[in-house]
Amino acid sequence: SSSCSYSEPCFPIQVHPSDSVFGSSGSSGNPLSCLPYIRSASFCNSGSDLLAPHDQINLVSAFVDASNVYGRKESVASQLRVFEMGLLKSTTSPISSKDLLPDDVSTLLKCKGSLCALSGDQRANGHVAVTSLHTLVLREHNRVAKKLHDLSAGIWTDDSIFYESRK
């Protein structure tokens, strides 16, 4: 039936046309009617009961594997890596000189007047607490990677250090 068709609903963040960043007159140059904040989509049970409730298909990994930081796909993880010493890419804060998430130069959207942060999950730009958590994991990963690089005295490869630091 048509009620069981797969669709990605636009919820929960509707964008008002007069929004100064994302609306039709906004600074992003790419007007949106909603922010693409999708975690799950409905799915009809395959049984013969037409009145069966919808289930949710979770689009985010249920494993506690930090894929939200490192990415669910190898292509995303590759965008986040330096490929030297097992490090993740970062941007240095001009204020504190500490590592921040790298800028996402591939997006056309602006995040509160600056570029969006690049992370394994696009929702990292949705809330400052999520951005902070991703930044904390980035800093800890790079701290561990540098320590492992120094301890391995050149024996471990970049990949070995990266995946060991990810643990």
VEXDREN-2710 file (C-alpha; in Angstrom, 1 decimal):
% VEXDREN-2710
k/r/px/py/pz
1/SER/0.0/0.0/0.0
2/SER/1.1/3.6/-0.4
3/SER/1.3/4.1/3.3
4/CYS/4.1/1.5/3.4
5/SER/6.3/3.2/0.9
6/TYR/9.8/4.1/2.1
7/SER/10.4/7.8/2.4
8/GLU/12.7/10.1/4.3
9/PRO/10.5/12.5/6.1
10/CYS/11.7/16.0/6.8
11/PHE/11.5/16.4/10.5
12/PRO/11.8/17.8/13.1
13/ILE/13.4/21.1/11.9
14/GLN/11.3/23.1/9.5
15/VAL/13.0/26.2/8.1
16/HIS/10.9/29.4/7.9
17/PRO/11.3/31.2/4.5
18/SER/12.6/34.4/6.3
19/ASP/15.4/32.5/8.2
20/SER/18.5/34.6/7.9
21/VAL/20.8/31.6/7.1
22/PHE/18.8/28.8/5.5
23/GLY/15.6/30.6/4.3
24/SER/14.9/31.9/0.8
25/SER/16.7/35.2/1.6
26/GLY/19.4/33.5/3.7
27/SER/23.1/33.9/3.5
28/SER/23.8/30.2/2.6
29/GLY/22.8/30.8/-1.0
30/ASN/21.0/27.5/-0.9
31/PRO/17.4/28.0/0.5
32/LEU/16.0/25.0/2.3
33/SER/12.4/24.2/3.5
34/CYS/13.8/21.9/6.2
35/LEU/17.1/20.8/7.7
36/PRO/17.8/17.2/6.6
37/TYR/17.9/15.8/10.1
38/ILE/16.9/12.1/9.5
39/ARG/17.7/9.3/11.9
40/SER/15.1/6.7/11.0
41/ALA/12.3/6.1/8.5
42/SER/9.1/4.1/8.9
43/PHE/8.9/0.5/7.7
44/CYS/5.8/-1.6/7.4
45/ASN/5.7/-5.1/8.9
46/SER/5.9/-7.7/6.1
47/GLY/3.2/-9.9/7.7
48/SER/-0.4/-10.3/6.4
49/ASP/-1.8/-8.0/9.1
50/LEU/-2.6/-4.7/7.3
51/LEU/-3.1/-3.0/10.7
52/ALA/0.3/-3.9/12.0
53/PRO/2.2/-0.8/13.3
54/HIS/5.1/0.7/11.5
55/ASP/8.6/-0.1/12.8
56/GLN/11.5/2.2/12.6
57/ILE/14.6/1.5/10.5
58/ASN/17.6/3.1/12.3
59/LEU/20.0/4.7/9.9
60/VAL/22.7/5.1/12.6
61/SER/24.8/2.2/13.8
62/ALA/23.6/0.6/17.1
63/PHE/27.1/-0.4/17.9
64/VAL/29.2/1.7/20.3
65/ASP/32.0/2.0/17.7
66/ALA/32.3/5.8/17.5
67/SER/31.2/5.7/13.9
68/ASN/29.4/8.9/14.6
69/VAL/32.9/10.5/14.9
70/TYR/34.9/8.3/12.5
71/GLY/32.2/7.7/9.9
72/ARG/30.2/4.6/8.9
73/LYS/31.9/4.3/5.5
74/GLU/35.5/4.0/4.6
75/SER/35.1/7.0/2.2
76/VAL/34.0/9.2/5.1
77/ALA/36.8/8.0/7.4
78/SER/39.3/8.8/4.6
79/GLN/38.1/12.4/4.5
80/LEU/38.8/12.6/8.2
81/ARG/42.3/11.2/8.2
82/VAL/45.7/12.8/7.7
83/PHE/47.3/9.5/6.7
84/GLU/50.4/10.3/8.8
85/MET/51.1/9.0/12.3
86/GLY/47.5/7.7/12.6
87/LEU/46.2/11.2/13.1
88/LEU/42.8/12.7/12.3
89/LYS/42.5/16.0/10.5
90/SER/42.0/19.1/12.7
91/THR/41.9/22.9/12.6
92/THR/43.8/24.9/15.1
93/SER/41.7/27.4/17.1
94/PRO/43.0/30.9/16.6
95/ILE/41.9/31.7/20.2
96/SER/43.2/28.8/22.2
97/SER/45.6/27.1/19.8
98/LYS/43.9/23.8/20.5
99/ASP/42.6/21.3/17.9
100/LEU/39.1/21.7/16.6
101/LEU/37.1/19.6/14.1
102/PRO/38.3/20.5/10.6
103/ASP/36.2/22.8/8.3
104/ASP/33.9/21.0/5.9
105/VAL/34.7/22.9/2.7
106/SER/32.5/20.5/0.7
107/THR/29.3/21.9/2.0
108/LEU/27.5/24.9/0.6
109/LEU/25.9/25.6/4.0
110/LYS/27.3/28.0/6.5
111/CYS/27.0/27.2/10.2
112/LYS/26.4/30.3/12.2
113/GLY/28.5/32.5/10.1
114/SER/31.4/30.1/9.5
115/LEU/32.1/26.8/7.7
116/CYS/30.5/23.7/9.1
117/ALA/32.7/21.2/11.0
118/LEU/33.7/17.9/9.2
119/SER/32.9/14.8/11.3
120/GLY/31.8/11.3/10.7
121/ASP/28.2/12.4/11.3
122/GLN/26.6/15.5/9.7
123/ARG/24.6/16.0/12.9
124/ALA/27.8/17.2/14.6
125/ASN/26.9/20.7/13.5
126/GLY/23.4/20.4/14.9
127/HIS/24.1/21.2/18.5
128/VAL/27.1/22.6/20.4
129/ALA/27.1/19.6/22.8
130/VAL/27.5/17.1/19.9
131/THR/30.2/19.3/18.3
132/SER/32.0/19.4/21.7
133/LEU/31.9/15.6/22.1
134/HIS/33.3/15.0/18.6
135/THR/36.0/17.6/19.3
136/LEU/36.9/15.8/22.6
137/VAL/37.2/12.4/20.8
138/LEU/39.3/14.0/18.0
139/ARG/41.7/15.5/20.6
140/GLU/42.0/12.2/22.5
141/HIS/42.5/10.2/19.4
142/ASN/45.3/12.4/18.2
143/ARG/46.9/12.4/21.7
144/VAL/46.9/8.6/21.8
145/ALA/48.1/8.4/18.2
146/LYS/51.1/10.7/18.9
147/LYS/52.0/8.7/21.9
148/LEU/51.8/5.4/20.0
149/HIS/53.8/6.8/17.2
150/ASP/56.6/7.8/19.6
151/LEU/56.5/4.4/21.4
152/SER/56.5/2.3/18.3
153/ALA/59.7/3.9/17.0
154/GLY/58.6/3.7/13.4
155/ILE/57.6/0.0/13.6
156/TRP/53.9/0.6/13.4
157/THR/52.2/1.8/10.2
158/ASP/49.9/4.7/9.9
159/ASP/46.9/2.3/9.7
160/SER/48.0/0.3/12.8
161/ILE/48.3/3.5/14.8
162/PHE/45.0/4.9/13.5
163/TYR/43.0/1.7/14.4
164/GLU/44.7/1.2/17.7
165/SER/44.0/4.8/18.7
166/ARG/40.4/4.4/17.6
167/LYS/39.9/1.6/20.2
END
